[in-house]
Amino acid sequence: MRFNPAIISLLLLLPLAACRGGRLELQRSTCEQPGTLKNDRVADPTQGFEISFQVYLPPCYADLEEVHFPVIYLLTVPSEAQLSDSDNTPLSLAERLIRAGKMPPALMVVPKDTIAQGYHAALAVDLIPYVDEGYRTLRDRQYRGVGGISHGAAIAARMAFQFPDTFGSLGVLSGGITNGERSAFDTWMTASENHPRVLIYVGDQDGIMPYTQNLFEALEAHNAPYELNIEPGGHDWTFWSAHMESYLLWFAQAW
C-alpha cells in the first residue's frame, strides 16, 4: 500500500493500528470533540445549477490542520439539523461509527436535491472541485465515493460512470437506471475500464427493481466489479436505515 502523506499525518495524530491486508484499521479516537455540520454552497457554478450542500466534518477536523480525509457524496439523503445519538440517518450514523473506531474519519457531503437533466454532471464538474479546494480532502479517486437513495442513486450512478477517474466507489440504495439510459452507460463503460466498485442494496418488494436490473445488466455486460444484495423489504426508510451501517462501512473498505 502506498501511504499518502496526509494519511501518515493521520496515523501520527490518531491511535491507528498497523496496516493489515492493505487497509488502515482505525481504533477508537481519543478526540473528545464531536463532529460538526456545516451548510455551504458553490460560489460560482459553471453549469447553470445552483448547488448548496451540507457537509459533515469529523471529530477534531479543525484541529488536525495537516490531515486530509476521504469524502463520501450522498444524494437524496435527509439533511440533519443536529447529530443524533440514535438515528440511523447517514451523518449521525457516520459520527457514531467514527467515534467508536469502526470507520476512519471522513467528510460526508449531502447536496440539496434537484431533479433536472444534467445535474449529475454539474455536481461532478462544480461541486467536487469546490469541496477539494475548500476542505481538506484526499483527492485520489480511491478516497472519493458517491452514492444515493432512490433517484439519488441514479444520479450517483451517472456521476460515477461518466466521470470514472473521479470516483472510486458507487453505493446504490434502492436505485438503478432506465431503459433509455442504457446506451449512455454502455458508451461510458466502453470508453474507460477504470470502473468504480459498486454496491447495490434493493428490497425484494421494491417497485424500482426493474431499474436495478437495468444497472445490473450493464455492470455484467462490461465486467464491472459489483456486489448485489437483494434483501427483504420495500422502498422505504425502514429498509434503508436497516442497511445504512453496512453501506457506510463498505465505502470505508476502499481506504
Sine and cosine of phi, psi and omega as CSV:
sin_phi,cos_phi,sin_psi,cos_psi,sin_omega,cos_omega
0.00,0.00,0.70,-0.71,0.07,-1.00
-1.00,0.00,0.81,-0.59,-0.01,-1.00
-1.00,0.02,0.84,-0.54,0.17,-0.99
-0.94,0.34,0.63,-0.78,0.02,-1.00
-0.81,0.59,-0.57,0.82,0.01,-1.00
-0.92,0.39,-0.59,0.81,0.05,-1.00
-0.92,0.39,-0.61,0.79,0.05,-1.00
-0.88,0.48,-0.66,0.75,0.07,-1.00
-0.87,0.49,-0.65,0.76,0.02,-1.00
-0.89,0.45,-0.61,0.79,0.04,-1.00
-0.88,0.48,-0.58,0.81,-0.05,-1.00
-0.98,0.22,-0.47,0.88,-0.14,-0.99
-0.99,-0.13,-0.36,0.93,0.02,-1.00
-0.85,-0.52,0.51,-0.86,-0.04,-1.00
-0.96,0.27,1.00,0.02,-0.01,-1.00
-0.97,-0.23,0.57,-0.82,0.10,-1.00
-0.98,0.20,0.08,-1.00,0.01,-1.00
-0.91,0.42,0.36,-0.93,0.05,-1.00
-0.97,0.23,0.88,-0.47,-0.02,-1.00
-0.86,-0.52,0.76,-0.65,0.03,-1.00
0.89,0.45,0.45,0.89,0.04,-1.00
0.99,0.16,0.22,0.97,-0.02,-1.00
-0.75,-0.66,0.54,-0.84,0.09,-1.00
-0.99,0.15,0.74,-0.67,0.01,-1.00
-0.94,-0.34,0.94,-0.34,-0.10,-1.00
-1.00,0.08,0.74,-0.68,0.12,-0.99
-0.99,-0.14,0.06,-1.00,-0.04,-1.00
-0.85,0.53,0.76,-0.65,0.01,-1.00
-0.96,0.28,0.57,-0.82,0.07,-1.00
-1.00,0.03,-0.05,1.00,0.01,-1.00
-0.91,0.41,0.78,-0.63,-0.02,-1.00
-1.00,-0.07,-0.16,0.99,0.00,-1.00
-0.99,0.16,0.60,-0.80,0.07,-1.00
-0.98,0.21,0.27,-0.96,0.18,-0.98
-0.93,0.37,0.21,-0.98,-0.05,-1.00
-0.75,-0.66,0.42,-0.91,0.08,-1.00
-0.94,-0.35,0.63,-0.78,-0.02,-1.00
-0.63,-0.77,0.62,-0.79,0.10,-0.99
-0.98,-0.19,0.65,-0.76,-0.06,-1.00
-0.51,-0.86,0.15,-0.99,0.05,-1.00
-0.51,-0.86,0.49,-0.87,0.08,-1.00
-0.95,0.31,0.85,-0.52,-0.16,-0.99
-0.93,0.38,-0.69,0.72,-0.09,-1.00
-0.73,-0.68,0.96,0.29,-0.02,-1.00
-0.91,0.41,0.59,-0.81,-0.07,-1.00
-0.97,-0.23,-0.20,0.98,-0.16,-0.99
-0.97,-0.24,0.16,0.99,0.04,-1.00
1.00,0.05,0.11,0.99,0.01,-1.00
-0.90,-0.43,0.74,-0.67,0.21,-0.98
-0.97,0.25,0.79,-0.62,-0.05,-1.00
-0.85,-0.53,0.95,-0.33,0.14,-0.99
-0.93,-0.37,0.44,-0.90,-0.08,-1.00
-0.40,-0.92,0.32,-0.95,0.14,-0.99
-0.95,-0.32,0.63,-0.77,0.01,-1.00
-0.79,-0.62,0.72,-0.70,0.13,-0.99
-1.00,-0.10,0.80,-0.60,0.05,-1.00
-0.95,-0.33,0.79,-0.62,-0.13,-0.99
-0.94,0.34,0.20,-0.98,-0.02,-1.00
-0.79,0.62,0.70,-0.72,0.06,-1.00
0.90,0.43,0.35,0.94,0.01,-1.00
-0.82,0.57,-0.71,0.70,-0.06,-1.00
-0.91,0.42,-0.50,0.87,-0.05,-1.00
-0.99,0.10,-0.44,0.90,-0.06,-1.00
-1.00,0.02,0.93,0.36,-0.20,-0.98
-0.92,0.38,-0.34,0.94,-0.02,-1.00
-0.98,-0.19,0.02,1.00,-0.09,-1.00
-0.99,-0.14,0.68,-0.73,0.10,-1.00
-0.91,-0.40,0.48,-0.88,-0.22,-0.98
-0.79,-0.61,0.45,-0.89,0.20,-0.98
-0.90,0.43,0.30,-0.95,0.01,-1.00
-0.72,-0.70,0.68,-0.73,0.17,-0.99
-0.89,-0.45,0.83,-0.55,0.08,-1.00
-0.99,-0.12,0.80,-0.60,-0.07,-1.00
-0.83,-0.56,0.79,-0.61,-0.06,-1.00
-0.96,-0.27,0.67,-0.74,0.00,-1.00
0.80,0.60,0.69,0.72,0.23,-0.97
-0.95,-0.31,0.40,-0.92,-0.10,-0.99
-0.93,0.37,0.67,-0.74,0.17,-0.99
-0.95,0.31,0.37,-0.93,-0.11,-0.99
-0.78,-0.62,0.83,-0.56,-0.01,-1.00
-0.94,0.34,-0.52,0.86,0.04,-1.00
-0.42,-0.91,0.33,-0.94,0.00,-1.00
-0.98,0.17,0.74,-0.68,-0.08,-1.00
-0.98,-0.22,0.55,-0.84,0.06,-1.00
-0.99,0.12,-0.09,1.00,-0.09,-1.00
-0.71,-0.71,-0.48,0.88,-0.07,-1.00
-0.92,0.39,0.62,-0.79,0.07,-1.00
-1.00,-0.06,0.52,0.85,0.19,-0.98
-0.94,0.34,0.49,-0.87,-0.21,-0.98
-0.85,0.53,-0.71,0.70,-0.09,-1.00
-0.95,0.32,-0.67,0.74,0.03,-1.00
-0.90,0.43,-0.66,0.75,0.00,-1.00
-0.92,0.38,-0.65,0.76,0.05,-1.00
-0.87,0.50,-0.66,0.75,0.04,-1.00
-0.85,0.53,-0.72,0.70,-0.02,-1.00
-0.93,0.38,-0.63,0.77,0.02,-1.00
-0.91,0.41,-0.63,0.77,0.02,-1.00
-0.92,0.40,-0.73,0.69,-0.04,-1.00
-0.93,0.37,-0.43,0.90,0.04,-1.00
-1.00,0.09,-0.06,1.00,0.00,-1.00
0.98,0.19,0.28,0.96,0.00,-1.00
-1.00,-0.01,-0.30,0.95,-0.09,-1.00
-0.63,-0.78,0.71,-0.71,0.05,-1.00
-0.89,0.46,0.49,-0.87,0.07,-1.00
-0.84,0.55,0.69,-0.72,-0.03,-1.00
-0.49,-0.87,0.38,-0.92,0.17,-0.99
-1.00,0.03,0.58,-0.82,0.08,-1.00
-0.84,-0.55,0.81,-0.58,-0.06,-1.00
-0.88,-0.47,0.81,-0.58,-0.03,-1.00
-0.86,-0.51,0.99,-0.16,0.04,-1.00
-0.94,0.34,0.46,-0.89,0.11,-0.99
-0.89,0.45,0.68,-0.74,-0.09,-1.00
-0.94,0.35,0.77,-0.64,0.09,-1.00
-0.65,-0.76,0.80,-0.60,0.05,-1.00
-0.98,-0.22,0.98,-0.18,-0.02,-1.00
-0.35,-0.94,0.58,-0.81,0.02,-1.00
-0.88,0.47,0.75,-0.67,0.03,-1.00
1.00,-0.02,-0.07,1.00,-0.03,-1.00
-0.90,0.44,-0.58,0.81,0.00,-1.00
-0.88,0.48,-0.64,0.77,0.01,-1.00
-0.94,0.34,-0.59,0.80,0.04,-1.00
-0.88,0.47,-0.65,0.76,0.04,-1.00
-0.89,0.45,-0.69,0.72,-0.02,-1.00
-0.92,0.39,-0.64,0.77,-0.10,-0.99
-0.99,0.14,-0.61,0.79,-0.10,-1.00
-0.98,-0.22,-0.71,0.70,-0.12,-0.99
-0.95,0.32,-0.73,0.69,-0.09,-1.00
-0.88,0.48,-0.75,0.66,0.05,-1.00
-0.88,0.47,-0.59,0.81,0.01,-1.00
-0.89,0.45,-0.72,0.70,0.01,-1.00
-0.91,0.42,-0.67,0.74,0.00,-1.00
-0.89,0.46,-0.57,0.82,0.00,-1.00
-0.98,0.20,-0.57,0.82,-0.12,-0.99
-1.00,-0.07,-0.25,0.97,-0.05,-1.00
-0.74,-0.68,0.33,-0.94,-0.06,-1.00
-1.00,0.06,1.00,-0.04,-0.07,-1.00
-0.91,-0.41,0.43,-0.90,0.21,-0.98
-1.00,0.06,0.83,-0.55,-0.22,-0.98
-0.99,-0.10,-0.10,1.00,0.10,-0.99
-0.94,0.35,0.63,-0.78,-0.05,-1.00
-0.84,0.54,-0.45,0.90,0.03,-1.00
-0.84,0.54,-0.53,0.85,-0.09,-1.00
-0.98,-0.22,0.25,0.97,0.01,-1.00
-0.79,-0.61,0.89,-0.46,0.02,-1.00
-0.88,-0.47,0.37,-0.93,0.06,-1.00
-0.66,-0.75,0.61,-0.79,-0.01,-1.00
-0.34,-0.94,0.04,-1.00,0.01,-1.00
-0.06,-1.00,0.07,-1.00,0.00,-1.00
-0.90,-0.43,0.69,-0.72,0.08,-1.00
0.85,0.53,-0.82,-0.57,-0.02,-1.00
-0.92,0.39,-0.34,0.94,0.11,-0.99
-0.91,0.41,-0.53,0.85,0.06,-1.00
-0.93,0.38,-0.58,0.82,0.06,-1.00
-0.92,0.40,-0.68,0.74,0.07,-1.00
-0.87,0.50,-0.70,0.71,-0.01,-1.00
-0.89,0.46,-0.65,0.76,0.01,-1.00
-0.89,0.45,-0.66,0.75,0.05,-1.00
-0.88,0.48,-0.69,0.72,0.02,-1.00
-0.86,0.51,-0.73,0.69,-0.12,-0.99
-0.93,0.38,-0.60,0.80,-0.09,-1.00
-1.00,-0.08,-0.42,0.91,0.12,-0.99
-0.97,0.22,-0.46,0.89,-0.03,-1.00
-0.83,-0.56,0.91,0.41,-0.14,-0.99
-0.93,0.37,-0.36,0.93,0.03,-1.00
-0.99,0.16,-0.11,0.99,-0.05,-1.00
-1.00,-0.10,-0.57,0.82,-0.13,-0.99
-0.84,-0.54,0.74,-0.67,0.03,-1.00
-1.00,-0.09,-0.32,0.95,-0.06,-1.00
-0.64,-0.77,0.60,-0.80,0.05,-1.00
-0.77,-0.64,0.85,-0.53,0.03,-1.00
-0.93,-0.37,0.85,-0.53,-0.08,-1.00
-0.92,-0.39,0.88,-0.47,0.12,-0.99
-0.94,-0.35,0.93,-0.36,0.07,-1.00
0.81,0.58,0.79,0.61,-0.01,-1.00
-0.55,-0.84,-0.01,-1.00,0.02,-1.00
0.07,-1.00,-0.43,-0.90,-0.03,-1.00
-0.74,-0.67,0.39,-0.92,0.01,-1.00
-0.99,0.15,0.25,-0.97,0.08,-1.00
-0.86,0.52,-0.62,0.79,-0.04,-1.00
-0.93,0.37,-0.34,0.94,0.01,-1.00
-1.00,0.05,-0.19,0.98,-0.13,-0.99
-0.85,0.53,-0.64,0.77,-0.03,-1.00
-0.91,0.42,-0.62,0.79,0.04,-1.00
-0.90,0.44,-0.68,0.73,0.02,-1.00
-0.91,0.41,-0.63,0.78,0.06,-1.00
-0.87,0.49,-0.66,0.75,0.02,-1.00
-0.90,0.44,-0.73,0.68,-0.01,-1.00
-0.90,0.44,-0.67,0.75,-0.09,-1.00
-0.97,0.23,-0.42,0.91,0.09,-1.00
-0.97,0.24,-0.55,0.83,-0.07,-1.00
-0.94,0.35,-0.42,0.91,-0.04,-1.00
-0.60,-0.80,0.69,-0.72,0.11,-0.99
-1.00,-0.05,0.08,1.00,-0.03,-1.00
-1.00,0.07,0.86,0.51,-0.09,-1.00
-0.97,0.26,0.59,-0.81,0.13,-0.99
-0.95,0.32,0.42,-0.91,0.21,-0.98
-0.94,0.33,0.56,-0.83,-0.13,-0.99
-0.76,-0.65,0.70,-0.71,0.14,-0.99
-0.87,-0.49,0.75,-0.66,0.03,-1.00
-0.81,-0.58,0.79,-0.61,0.20,-0.98
-0.88,-0.47,0.77,-0.63,0.06,-1.00
-0.55,-0.84,0.60,-0.80,0.02,-1.00
-0.98,0.19,0.56,-0.83,-0.03,-1.00
-0.94,0.34,-0.23,0.97,0.06,-1.00
-0.95,-0.32,0.26,0.96,-0.08,-1.00
-0.99,0.13,0.80,-0.59,0.02,-1.00
-0.92,0.39,-0.22,0.98,0.00,-1.00
-0.99,0.12,0.01,1.00,-0.07,-1.00
-0.78,0.63,-0.64,0.77,0.04,-1.00
-0.86,0.52,-0.56,0.83,0.03,-1.00
-0.95,0.32,-0.62,0.78,0.09,-1.00
-0.88,0.47,-0.65,0.76,0.03,-1.00
-0.88,0.48,-0.64,0.77,0.05,-1.00
-0.87,0.50,-0.69,0.73,0.01,-1.00
-0.92,0.40,-0.69,0.72,0.02,-1.00
-0.85,0.53,-0.69,0.72,-0.01,-1.00
-0.91,0.42,-0.60,0.80,0.05,-1.00
-0.91,0.41,-0.67,0.74,0.03,-1.00
-0.89,0.46,-0.70,0.72,0.02,-1.00
-0.88,0.48,-0.69,0.73,-0.07,-1.00
-0.90,0.44,-0.47,0.88,-0.07,-1.00
-0.93,-0.36,0.25,0.97,0.05,-1.00
0.80,0.60,0.61,0.79,0.03,-1.00
-0.99,0.17,0.59,-0.81,-0.01,-1.00
-0.95,0.30,0.77,-0.64,-0.01,-1.00
-0.47,-0.88,0.34,-0.94,0.14,-0.99
-0.77,-0.64,0.87,-0.49,-0.03,-1.00
-0.95,-0.30,0.81,-0.59,0.02,-1.00
-0.83,-0.56,0.93,-0.37,0.10,-0.99
-0.97,-0.23,0.93,-0.38,-0.13,-0.99
-0.86,-0.52,0.34,-0.94,0.06,-1.00
-0.86,0.51,0.73,-0.68,0.04,-1.00
0.57,-0.82,0.05,-1.00,-0.03,-1.00
-0.84,-0.54,-0.41,-0.91,-0.06,-1.00
-0.99,-0.17,0.97,0.26,-0.11,-0.99
-0.41,-0.91,0.20,-0.98,-0.06,-1.00
-0.92,0.40,-0.45,0.89,0.07,-1.00
-0.85,0.53,-0.71,0.70,0.01,-1.00
-0.92,0.38,-0.74,0.67,-0.07,-1.00
-0.91,0.42,-0.66,0.75,0.00,-1.00
-0.90,0.44,-0.62,0.79,-0.04,-1.00
-0.90,0.43,-0.45,0.89,-0.07,-1.00
-0.94,-0.35,0.10,1.00,-0.11,-0.99
-0.91,0.40,-0.61,0.79,-0.02,-1.00
-0.90,0.43,-0.76,0.65,0.00,-1.00
-0.91,0.41,-0.51,0.86,0.05,-1.00
-0.89,0.45,-0.77,0.64,0.00,-1.00
-0.91,0.40,-0.67,0.74,-0.01,-1.00
-0.91,0.41,-0.48,0.88,0.06,-1.00
-0.89,0.45,-0.67,0.74,0.07,-1.00
-0.84,0.55,-0.70,0.71,-0.07,-1.00
-0.91,0.41,-0.38,0.93,0.01,-1.00
-0.86,0.50,-0.43,0.90,-0.02,-1.00
-0.97,0.23,-0.24,0.97,-0.10,-1.00
-1.00,-0.02,0.00,0.00,0.00,0.00
